[in-house]
Amino acid sequence: MKPLLISRYTASSCIGNGVDATRAALADGRSGLRHCDFETVELDTWIGRIKALDDVMLSPALAEYDCRNNRLALLGLSQDGFIDAAIDAVRRYGAKRVAVLLGTSTSGILDTELAYRRRNPVSGALPPEFHYRGSHNVFSVAEFVRHAVGAGGPAWVISTACSSSAKVFASAARLFDAGLIDAAVVGGVDSLCLTTLYGFNSLELVSPEPCRPFDPDRAGISIGEAAAFALLERAPAHPPAEAILLSGYGESSDAHHMSSPHPEGLGARLAMEQALTRAGLGPADIDYINLHGTGTPSNDDAEGAAVSRLFGSATPASSTKGATGHTLGAAGGLEAVFCALALSEGLIPGSPGTRSLDPGIDIAYRQAPQRAALRHVLSNSLGFGGTNCSLVLSRAEGRAR
C-alpha cells in the first residue's frame, strides 16, 4: 500500500490527557489504574478512569449529543491542537473530502443505563430528556465529531470490540486508494459504563488487582476508557525523516469461538502477516510490537504463540494495558498513538503491573521502558470473537531505507 502520513495525533486516557502527559507516563512506566470507584459499581476490580472527564461540558448547541462518551470525545479533540488541525484539513480539502471513521464498543450506553433508573413508574417511559440518537446510538460519536470539525465526507463507526479503532485505519486506507478522500479523522472513543464492567465480570474476566499482561499469575483485565485520534493525509513524495507513516494493515476474522481466541492465535498471525505484506516488510524489519496483551490467560497465550511463531523470540514486545487498562473499542486507536510516540521518541514502552514473564510464552517481553532506535513498529488489536487487526507504523526515514 502507499503509506499515509499521520500528520497529527492525540490521546487521552487515565495516564494523562494529550501527548506530553502520555509520553511522560510511558517513559516512566507509570500506571493510571485505580480501584473501581465508578458510579454505583460494586466490584472488586481496578479501572482506568479519566478523572478530568467529570469537568467536561458540551455547549447548549450540542445538548442532544450530551453523554459521557461524547464528552470524552470532546476532551480528546481539544488536546494537542487536534481539532484545529482537523478543521484546517476541511478548509484545505473541502468538507466532502474529509472522512470521520471511529471505533467504539458501547458508545453512550451509560446514558441509557441511567435513564432506566428514571423511568416513569406507571408507564415505564424513559425520561423526555433522554436522546438515544445522540448518546446510545453507535453512530453518535462520529456524528458528534463531524459537527465539531465540519467534515462532510464518508463517516461511520466500527464496533468490532477490541479491534474497532484499529480497523478504522484500514478503512481509511481503502478510501484513499479509491480516490474518495484526501484526509481522514480516525481513532476511537470508549467510556466506562455498567454494561462492560458487570458484563466482563459475569464472564469472570475482570481482575481483582491491576492487570498483569503475560504474567504467569495474570487473572484478567482492568477496564479503562480513552479517546484517541489521528489525522491521516496522503504522504508527500519526500516526507521529513521524522514523519510518522501508516505503512501497513492486516485484518482477519478467525471465528474460532464467540469469546475465546484460537488457541494457536491463527487469526492474529494472519492479521500480522497481511500487515507486513502491505508494508513490504518482513518480520525482521519490525523493531517493536505493541501486543494486545489483555491479561487473561487464554488471550495472552494465543497471542504469544502467534508472535513467537512469526517473529521468534528476539523482537522486543510489550503490552500497555497495565498502564491504561483495556479501553475496549478505543484500544486500537490509543495504542496506535503509543506506537507513533514510540517511533518519534525512540521509546519501547514497558508493562506496568507485570512482575515476571510467563515461562510458557517465548517472546522478548519488556517489563520496563527502554530507549531504542525504532524504524517500524507493529500494533495488535485482537477483538472479542476473533475479529483482528494489525497496523504497521513507520518513521519516514525507515521507509526510505
N, C-alpha and C positions, 0 to 999 in steps of 0.2 A: 504494500500500500504506500501511497505518498504520505510522508509524515505530515502531521498537523502541528502547528505552533500552539502551545499553551501560553497565550500571551498574558494572562492574569489568573491567579488562583488565590483562594482563601479558605479557611476552615475555622469553625467554632465548635468546641466540644468541652468536656469537663476539664481538660488540661489547659484551656485558655481560648480566648476569642481573638482571631487574627493570626497571621503567620509568625509575627515576632514572639508572641506568647507560646504558640505551638512549637516553634523551633527551640525555644529555651527549655520547654518541658521535655522534648525528645532528647535534647543534648544532655540533660541532667538525669535522664532515666526516671522521670517522675510520673507517678500515677495520680489521677484525679478521682479515683473511686472513693465512695463513702458508703457507710452503712445506710440501708434504704430508709429514706425519710420522705418519700413521695406520696402526696395525697393521703388517702386512708389505708394505704397498703400495709398489711401486717405480715411481712415475710422476713425471714432471717436470711437476707441476701445483701449484696453490695451493688450499687448503681453508679452510673456516670451522669450525674445530674448537672445541668448548667444553671448555676445559681443566678447569674445575671439575667436570665430569661424572665424572671419574676418581675423585672422592672420595665420590660419592653411593652409598648403600647402602639396600636395602629391608629392612624388618623381616622376621624369620623367618616371621611370619604371612603375608607376601606373597611367599614364596620362589618359588612356582610362576610368578610374573609377572616374575621377575628377568631382565632383558635390558637392553641399552643404551638401547633406545627407551623402555621404561617407567621406567628411572632418569631419563631426560631429562624424561619427563612429570612425575615427582615433583619434580624440580628446578624445573620451570616452575610447578607448582601451589603450591610453597612460597614464591613471591615475592609481594610486594605485598599480603599478606593474602588472596590469591585463594581458597585452599582454605577459609578461614574464611567468606568471603562466599558461596561455593557451598553450604557446609554450612548456613549461615543461610537461604539460599533454600529448601533442602529442609525446614528446620524451619517456615518461614513458609507454604509452599505445599503441603507433603506430598510424599513421595518420588516418588509416581507422576505428579506434575505437573511434574517437572523432567527434561528430556531431556539426554542426553550425545551430542553429534554431533561427530565429529572426522574429520580428514583425515590420511592418511599415504600414502606410496608403497611403502615396503619394510617397515614395521613393525619387528619384531625379527629380520629375516633374518640379521643378523650372528651371532646365536646358532646358527643352522643352519650357517652357513659355518664357524664354529669347531668345532661338533660333528662335522662331516665330517672334520676333521683327527684326531679321536679315535675314529674308527670301529674296531670290533673287526677286527683284521687277518685273521681267519679267516672270521667270519660276515658282516662288513660292517655289523653292527648299530651304530646310534648309541648313544652313552653313555646309561646309565639316567637320569642327572640332567637330560637334555635334555627340556624340556617344550614341545612345539610349540604347544599351546593358549595358553600364557602368554607366548609370545615371537613366533615367526614368524607365527602366525595374525594376519591383518589386524585382526580384531576385538579382539585382545588389549588394545590401548591404551584402547579405550572401556570394556571390562570392568574394567580396572585403575582408570580414573578414576571409574567408577561406584562401585566399592568404596571408593575414597578419600573421596568426598563423600557417599555414602549415597543417591544418586539411584536411582529405580526406574522412571522414565518411559521413553519411547522412546529407544533407543540404537542407533547404527550408526556405521560408519566408511565414508567415501567415499574411494576410491582411483582418482582420475582424473588421475594425475600432478600437474602443477604447479598445477592448479585445485582440488585436493582440498579444502583447508581454507578456500577462499573459498566453495565450493558449500555447505558446511555452514551458512553464514549464510542462504542461500536456503532450504535445507531447514527450518531452524528457523522462518523467517518463515511458511512454509506450515503448519507445525504450530500456530503461534499462530493463524493465520487459521481453521484447522479447529477451534479451541477445545480442542485436545488437551493443551496445556501452558500453564503460566504462567511458566516460566523455562527457560533452556537454557544449558548449558555447551557452548560451541562453540570451535573452534580446530583446531590441528594439531600433530603431533609427528612429526618425521622425523630419524633419526640416521644418522651415517656408517656405511657398510658397504662391503665389497669389490665387491658386485654393481654398485652405482651408479658407483663410481669406475672400475672396469675396463669396465663396460658403456658408459658415455658415452665413455670413451677409445676403445673399439672403433668407435664411431660418428664418431670424430675430432671430438668436440665439446668436449673439455676444453682449457683454455688453458694454455700453458706459463708464463704470468705472471698476476698478479691480473687478473681480468676487467675489460674496458673497455667497458661498455654504450654503444651508439650512437657509438662512436669509429670513425673510418674504418679504423683498424688493429686492430679487435677480432678476437680469434682463438678465442673460445669461452667456456665457462662455468667458474666456480670453484664446486665443490660445497661446500655447508655443511650444518649441522644446526641445528635450533631447536625450541623448544616455545613456542607462543603460545595463550593462552586469553582468551575474553571471556565475560562473563555477560550474557545477554540477558533483558530483562523487558519487560512492557508499559509503554509510556511514559505517565506521568500526563498529565492534561489540560493542565496548565500546568507543564512541567518547568523547572528553573532554566535561565537563559540559557546557562550554560556546559556544560550536559549534552550528551553526545555521543550521537547517534542513528544507527541504521542506517535510512536513508530510501529505499533502492532497491537492487535487484539485477537482474542480467540474465544469462542463460545461453544458450549456443549450442553446437552441435557441427557444425563445418563439414565434417568427414570428407574433407578435401581429399586427405590423404596420411597414411600411417601415422606418419611422423615429421616431416614438413615442414608449415608453415602455408600457407594460401592466400596466394599472393604479394601480393595486394592487401589482405590482412587482413580479408576479408569476415566471417569468424566473429567476430573481435574487434570489428568495428564493430557487428554485430548485438547482441552482448552489451552493449556500451556504450549503444546506443540503447534497449534494453529497460530497463536500469538507470535511465537518465534519465527514461523514461516512467513507471516505477513511482514514482520520486521526485517526479514532477510538475515536473521541471526541464528547461531547455533547455541546450545546450552552453555558452552564455554565462554560465550560473549557476555553472559549475564553476571554482573558484579554483586548483586544483592537481590534477594527475594523477600518481599513482604508477604508473609504467609497469611492465609485466612485465620488459622490458629484460634479457634473459639475457646479452647479449654475443656471441651468434652472429650471423653476417652475415644469414642469411635471416629469423630471428625479429625482429630489430630493424628490418629493412627493412619487413617486413609490418606490424608494429605501428605503426611510424612513418607508414606510408601510411594506415592506418585512422584514426589520431589526427588526422593532418593534414586528411583529407577531412571529418571530423566537427567538429573544433574549430578548424581553421585553424592559424595559427602564432603565436597570442597567448597561449594558456593555458599557464602555467608547468607544466613536467613534468620528472620525473627518474626514474631507476632507482636503487634502493638495493642492488642485487645486488653492487656493488663494495664495499659495507661488510660484508655478511654472507655473500656467496656465494649461490648458488641453493640454497635449502633445500627444494626439490622439493615434497613433499606438505605441508610446513609453510609454504610461501612465502605463500600467500593469507592465512592467519591472521596470520602475522608482519607482513605489510605492511598489513593492516587495523589492527593495533595502531600501526604507524608513522603511519597516517593519523589515527587518534584522537589521537595525540600531536601531530601537525601542527596539528590543529584546536585542541587545548587550549593549545598553546604559541605559536600563530601562527608556525609554522616550516615553511618549504619545505626538505626535505632536499636535500642535494647528491648528487653521483655520484662517490664516491671511485674513482680509477683511470681515469676518462675524461679524456683530455687535450684533446680537441677534438671537436666535433660533426661527424658525417658530413655533408658538404655536400649529399648527396642526400636527406637527411631533413629536411623543412621543418616543424619543431616548435620551440616555445620551451623548449629544453632548459636545465636549470640544473645546472651543474657544481659550484657551491659553495652551501652552505646560505645561506638568506636569510630575514629576518623579513618577515611579511606577515599582514594580517588575512584569515583564511580563514573562509568560511561553509560551503562544500560542497566535498568532495574526492571524487575517483573513483580506485579502485584496480583495476588489471587483473591477472588471473591467466589465462594462456593455456596450456592443457595440451598435452602431447605428443599428437599425432594430431588436434588441433583441438577439444578439449573446453575451452570457455572460460567464464569467469565475471567479471563486473564488479560492484563494490559501490560504492554512494554512501553516504558518511558525512557527517553534517551537525552543526553546532552548533545547539542548540535555538533560539537567537535568530535564526539564519539561516532556520530553518523558519518562525518566526513572521512574518518579513518577507515 
